[in-house]
Amino acid sequence: MGKHTEGTEEGGATGPAIPAAKLVGEVVVMRAHVGDRLVIGQERAGLVIGVPAGDGSPPYIVKWLKDGHIAMVQPDQYARIVPAGQPVNTARKPGEKAVRRPGETA
């Protein structure tokens, strides 16, 4: 599960993984923007309300949807970013490429 600087809170969204990341060798680099959603496992979902790093990398400031708690989160391997406006439960088909924002590069 994600690592928090404050307590353990839960959200309520489920769905298959939709990585908002790029593959660099064997390392996946996660990127987020304010308004995206962070989904951890199948039990927690939160709204990204802050991205301190200019390149969109973690940690993120997240408001958990279930109870409104705000925490700084360092996502782990079970986390995924769902771009703003995209349904949480949308999955890519095998071989389908990730959705990219205008101006974003692979």
C-alpha positions in Angstrom: 0.0 0.0 0.0 1.1 3.7 -0.4 3.3 5.2 2.3 1.8 8.2 4.1 3.3 10.9 6.3 0.0 10.9 8.3 -2.1 7.9 9.4 -3.8 5.3 7.2 -6.9 6.4 5.3 -9.0 4.6 2.8 -10.9 5.6 -0.4 -13.4 3.6 -2.3 -12.6 3.1 -6.0 -11.7 -0.1 -7.8 -10.6 -1.1 -11.3 -7.7 -2.4 -13.3 -4.4 -0.6 -13.4 -4.0 2.4 -15.8 -0.4 3.6 -15.4 0.2 7.3 -16.1 3.9 6.6 -16.5 6.6 5.9 -18.9 8.9 2.9 -19.1 12.6 3.7 -18.7 14.6 0.5 -19.0 13.2 -1.6 -16.2 12.0 1.4 -14.1 8.5 2.8 -14.4 8.5 6.6 -13.7 5.1 7.8 -12.3 3.9 11.3 -13.2 0.8 13.1 -11.9 -0.9 16.5 -12.3 -3.2 18.3 -9.9 -6.7 16.9 -10.6 -5.6 13.4 -11.3 -6.6 10.6 -9.0 -4.2 8.3 -7.1 -5.6 4.7 -6.7 -3.8 2.3 -4.4 -4.7 -1.3 -4.7 -8.4 -1.7 -4.9 -9.3 0.0 -1.7 -8.0 3.6 -1.7 -8.6 6.5 -4.0 -7.7 10.1 -3.6 -7.6 13.3 -5.6 -4.2 14.7 -6.3 -4.3 18.3 -4.9 -0.6 19.0 -4.9 2.5 17.9 -6.9 5.5 19.5 -5.2 8.0 18.2 -7.9 8.0 20.2 -11.1 8.3 17.1 -13.2 5.2 15.4 -11.7 7.1 12.8 -9.8 6.1 11.6 -6.3 5.4 12.3 -3.5 1.9 13.8 -4.0 -0.5 15.7 -1.8 -3.7 13.7 -1.9 -7.2 14.2 -0.5 -8.7 10.8 0.2 -12.1 10.5 -1.3 -13.6 8.4 1.5 -13.1 10.8 4.3 -11.5 14.0 3.0 -8.2 13.4 4.9 -5.2 15.1 3.3 -1.8 13.5 3.3 1.5 13.5 1.5 1.8 10.1 -0.2 4.8 8.3 -1.7 3.0 5.7 -3.9 4.3 2.1 -4.0 4.2 -0.6 -6.7 0.4 -1.1 -6.2 -0.5 2.5 -6.9 -1.6 4.0 -10.2 -2.5 7.5 -11.5 -5.8 8.0 -13.3 -5.7 11.1 -15.4 -8.3 13.8 -14.7 -11.5 13.1 -16.6 -10.8 9.4 -17.2 -12.9 6.8 -15.4 -11.1 4.9 -12.7 -12.3 1.5 -14.0 -11.1 2.0 -17.6 -8.6 -0.5 -18.6 -6.3 -0.7 -21.6 -6.5 -3.6 -23.9 -3.4 -5.7 -24.5 -1.0 -3.8 -26.8 -3.0 -0.5 -26.4 -0.9 2.5 -25.5 -1.4 4.7 -22.5 -3.4 7.9 -22.9 -1.1 11.0 -23.0 -1.9 14.6 -22.4 -1.2 17.1 -25.1 2.5 18.0 -25.1 3.4 14.9 -23.0 6.2 12.7 -24.4 6.8 9.0 -24.0 
